[in-house]
Amino acid sequence: MNGSQSTIKRREAQRLRVGVSIHIREDAQSLWENGIYQNCVFLVMLLLRSPIVAETYLVAGGAAPVHAEGFLADSPVPLIDMQAAMDRLDVMIEMSAQLDREWVVQFRAKGGKIVSMRVGNDYVIDIERMIFDRPHGMLVSGAPYHEVWTLAEYEKTCVSYFGGLFRAPVRIMPHLWSPLIVDREIAALPDGQRFGYEPGRARWRAGIFEPNICMVKTSFIPLLCCEAAHRADPDVLEHVWTYNALQLKESPPFFTFARGLDIVQHGLASFEGRFPLCRVVARDVDVIVTHHWENGQNYVYYEALYGGYPLIHNSQFIGSCGYRYHDFDCEEGGKALLRAFAEHDVNFEAYRANAKTFLSRLHPESEENVRIYSAALAALYSLA
């Protein structure tokens, strides 16, 4: 038995009460606003399976949880406030709501353990906000964390950054995903609409879902991938839907960029608002075209694969799933789209089977993910 396993065995006799912070506003919220809310739900799903966890809670940060019932309908655990968390918990995982420094100091003083789980590319987000004088996001409060947990997609840009800022060890953790939330949305689709790729269309309708609020995930390369495919074969694309892009239409530089594209000049492209992926692909999309910059673990990818949709991507984190191009190579991205058009219907069943195998490894209740997170929780008790 190795050290972490023996520590887990010791902790099983005194199982932990663990909370995960989630930001609650007074106005209506949606789990589709950003991935971090879903990540909170997936993490508590995992903690419920941990052999060293006795109780699990979401902890409301921000305003009073007036509308939390609908927002957190898929949560398998109760929601408590910060005072209850102080009284009840052994471990607090800061995720969606940042913890007040004085709260952290007091919690540590009574023997609690504090983890900051960072699931965004905070290095890029922070420098954009500092350089361009944008509203701040997370603040460096000086809170004394025991550890910082983050994801493999941020190993290059953020691990050293987090270690330097927070003066705490940084641990890479598995990304988690379950179809729980998307299945609820699918069940609410209007009559006649079906989530899932349907073979046989003569031309494809492309969907681009990058949020366009930070440099790490934008629509520019996906648009150029579609442009490259359209220039090579004008009979492939019927339409290019660019979602999360209404604000870009107000930008003169973007207008100039878009006006130079054949897909715009030929009336194939449109720029839309923000919608959950499963709602719009069921009606309007056959292929999903994506791009990331040091942000290659995304729920959009997982939802696309779950539906069997051809996914054009540049991520090194999803194995052999989808149709990959590299880095910022939009010409290769266009070729990947054309290859998908030629091959996807023929190889559809194998594509879905491969995606199912990959997605099973992300599940919060998978034995391996539960083991890794349990070991990380147990390791907190070897830290000062």
TAJOHU-V409808 format. One record per backbone hydrogen bond with DSSP energy under -1.0 kcal/mol. NH is the residue of the N-H (numbers start at 1). CO is the residue of the C=O. If there is no record, write none. Layout:
# TAJOHU-V409808
nh=[NH:NH]
co=[CO:CO]
This chain:
# TAJOHU-V409808
nh=[6:7:8:9:10:11:12:14:16:18:19:20:21:22:24:33:39:40:41:42:43:44:45:46:47:48:49:53:54:55:57:58:59:60:61:63:66:71:72:73:75:80:85:86:87:88:89:90:91:92:93:94:96:104:105:106:107:108:109:110:111:112:113:115:116:117:118:122:125:126:127:128:129:130:131:132:134:141:145:146:147:148:149:150:154:155:158:159:162:163:164:165:166:167:171:173:177:183:184:185:186:187:189:193:197:204:206:207:208:212:217:223:224:225:226:227:228:229:230:231:232:233:236:238:239:240:241:242:243:244:245:249:250:251:255:256:257:258:259:261:265:266:267:268:269:270:272:279:280:281:284:286:287:288:289:290:293:302:303:304:305:306:307:308:309:312:313:321:323:325:329:330:333:334:335:336:337:338:339:340:341:342:343:344:347:351:352:353:354:355:356:357:358:359:360:361:362:366:370:371:372:373:374:375:376:377:378:379:381:382:383]
co=[2:3:4:5:6:7:8:11:52:55:91:57:93:59:61:30:35:36:37:38:39:40:41:42:43:44:46:50:16:16:18:78:20:80:22:24:64:67:68:70:72:58:81:82:83:84:85:17:17:113:19:115:21:100:101:102:103:104:105:106:108:107:90:92:147:94:149:120:121:122:123:124:125:126:127:128:129:139:143:114:114:169:116:171:151:152:154:154:158:159:160:161:162:163:148:150:362:179:180:181:182:183:186:190:307:236:239:287:241:217:214:219:220:221:222:223:224:225:226:227:228:229:233:204:204:268:206:270:208:273:272:245:247:248:251:252:253:254:255:258:261:262:264:263:263:240:242:276:276:277:280:205:205:310:207:312:216:298:299:300:301:302:303:305:304:288:323:318:311:313:326:328:329:330:331:332:333:334:335:336:337:338:339:340:343:347:348:349:350:351:352:353:354:355:356:358:359:363:366:367:368:369:370:371:372:373:374:375:378:379:380]
